[in-house]
Amino acid sequence: MSRDTEDLLRKVLSDLAASVPDGSATSYREEQARWRRREYRRRCVVAVLVLLIVAVVCAIGLMTLSHASPDTHVVFDNTAPAA
C-alpha cells in the first residue's frame, strides 16, 4: 500500500469516526437495562404459559379419569390368563 493511500484511508476513517455522534456515558447501561427488562419479561411470559399448559393438561386428564366407567376401562385384571 502506498503512503498516499494510507494517508487517504487514515483521513477518511478519522472523518468517519468524527461524524459518529458522541453518546452519553450511560447510554450503554441504559440499553443493557432495557434489554434485561425485556428478557426478564419474556422469561416470565414463557413460564406462565408453561404453567398454564400443564394445568390445562392435568385438568383434562382428571376430567377424563373422573368420567370414565370403572367397568369398561380395566387397567389390571386379576384373572389368570388362559393356559
C-alpha positions as CSV (number, residue, x, y, z in Angstrom):
1,M,0.0,0.0,0.0
2,S,1.4,3.4,-0.9
3,R,1.9,6.2,1.5
4,D,-0.8,8.3,-0.2
5,T,-3.3,5.5,0.1
6,E,-2.5,5.1,3.8
7,D,-2.9,8.8,4.4
8,L,-6.1,9.0,2.5
9,L,-7.5,6.0,4.3
10,R,-6.5,7.4,7.7
11,K,-8.1,10.7,6.9
12,V,-11.4,9.1,5.7
13,L,-11.5,6.8,8.8
14,S,-10.9,9.7,11.1
15,D,-13.6,11.8,9.4
16,L,-16.0,8.8,9.7
17,A,-15.1,8.5,13.4
18,A,-15.7,12.2,13.9
19,S,-19.1,12.0,12.3
20,V,-20.4,9.4,14.7
21,P,-22.4,11.1,17.4
22,D,-20.9,11.1,20.9
23,G,-23.3,9.1,23.1
24,S,-23.6,9.7,26.7
25,A,-21.5,7.6,29.1
26,T,-24.7,5.9,30.4
27,S,-26.3,5.0,27.1
28,Y,-24.8,1.5,27.1
29,R,-26.0,0.9,30.7
30,E,-29.5,2.2,29.8
31,E,-29.7,0.0,26.8
32,Q,-28.5,-3.0,28.7
33,A,-31.1,-2.4,31.5
34,R,-33.8,-2.2,28.8
35,W,-32.6,-5.4,27.3
36,R,-32.6,-7.1,30.7
37,R,-36.1,-6.0,31.4
38,R,-37.3,-7.3,28.1
39,E,-35.5,-10.6,28.7
40,Y,-37.0,-10.9,32.2
41,R,-40.5,-10.2,30.8
42,R,-40.1,-12.7,28.1
43,R,-39.0,-15.4,30.5
44,C,-41.9,-14.6,32.8
45,V,-44.3,-14.9,30.0
46,V,-42.9,-18.3,28.9
47,A,-43.0,-19.6,32.5
48,V,-46.7,-18.5,32.9
49,L,-47.5,-20.2,29.5
50,V,-45.8,-23.4,30.5
51,L,-47.6,-23.5,33.9
52,L,-50.9,-22.7,32.2
53,I,-50.4,-25.5,29.6
54,V,-49.5,-28.0,32.4
55,A,-52.5,-27.0,34.4
56,V,-54.9,-27.4,31.5
57,V,-53.5,-30.8,30.6
58,C,-53.8,-32.0,34.2
59,A,-57.4,-30.7,34.3
60,I,-58.3,-32.5,31.1
61,G,-56.7,-35.7,32.4
62,L,-58.5,-35.5,35.7
63,M,-61.8,-34.9,34.0
64,T,-61.3,-37.8,31.6
65,L,-60.4,-40.1,34.5
66,S,-63.4,-39.0,36.6
67,H,-65.9,-39.5,33.8
68,A,-64.6,-43.0,32.9
69,S,-66.5,-46.0,33.9
70,P,-64.5,-48.4,36.1
71,D,-66.2,-51.4,34.4
72,T,-65.1,-50.7,30.9
73,H,-61.6,-49.4,31.4
74,V,-59.7,-52.2,33.1
75,V,-56.0,-51.5,33.6
76,F,-55.2,-54.5,35.8
77,D,-57.2,-57.7,35.6
78,N,-56.7,-60.2,38.4
79,T,-57.9,-63.2,36.4
80,A,-55.4,-65.7,35.5
81,P,-54.6,-65.9,31.8
82,A,-55.8,-68.9,29.8
83,A,-53.2,-71.6,29.6
